[in-house]
Amino acid sequence: MVGTEREMVVYVELAFLENFLLDGLLLYLAVRCARLKPGYLWIAAAAAVGAAEAIVFPLLPLPVWAAYLLKGLGGALLVVIAVRGRRLRPYLIAGAAFFFLTFALGGLLTAVDSFFGVEYEEGRGFLVERAPVGLIFGGAGLFAVAVIQGAKALYRYRKVKRNLLSCTLRVGEKQVLWTGYADSGNNLFYRGNPVCVTSAAAIFALFGKKVKEEGRMTVGTVNGERTSPVFVCDRMEIRCERELITRENVYLTVGEVSPDYGLILNTALMEA
């Protein structure tokens, strides 16, 4: 058997820079996921610590369990440095996001590297050819955009679900149950009274064919202003957590509503 000598050259400054940029990106995304204002100097400091850890860690002769423990503690340290909060909750959210995103991005970059295959070189054995640096950081950038947009969509969804309330509307002997959305952006008033928004089909279901208009009002939408009819509901009951809010003579107008709810509530109805 002919012995072969394997040689490995590590460019410390390039390894440090690559890990610094990737750790900085992951910490920035984790802070954003925790809905905190990013402190760029603290994120840079944490990323520098993470890059130093990535270089020193392979040189430490550790058993497997100790290596995983040290990696976990090292990641937690980066989050503590990057997050400047006064409560425990932001640290927990940012920490969970950081570890999740680290595994997700690591899997993505591993998949990208796998397309470049493994080559055998005489005298050096099997060599793994890495993806170009530009491709790695391009993929990381797309990953960041996807994470930020996904986090925004998730928080919007949670906000809608948190503000959905059960509403009971009564007109004469008729009673209708709808899901209302408490929207602080609904600032519609008619003759000094707060106005809720619902669909034309809902108005028909509530009032029937003999619906009576109280008047008309101008409503601003994303497509411009338009004039909409105004109706009066005899009674509305809003189930808000453990409290039941009752309002008499509630004004309604026609507008666009989401499939998730049939009524856009004016938050003034829930104030004393």
Secondary structure, DSSP 4 states (H G I P E B T S, - for coil): -----------HHHHHHHHHHHHHHHHHHHHHHTT----HHHHHHHHHHHHHHHHHGGGS---HHHHHHHHHHHHHHHHHHH---SSHHHHHHHHHHHHHHHHHHHHHHHHHHHTT-EEEETTTEEEEPPPPHHHHHHHHHHHHHHHHHHHHHHHHHHHHHHTEEEEEEEETTEEEEEEEEEETT---EETTEEEEEE-HHHHHHHH-SS----EEEEEEETTEEEEEEEEEEEEEEEEETTEEEEEEEEEEEE----TT-SEEEEGGGG--
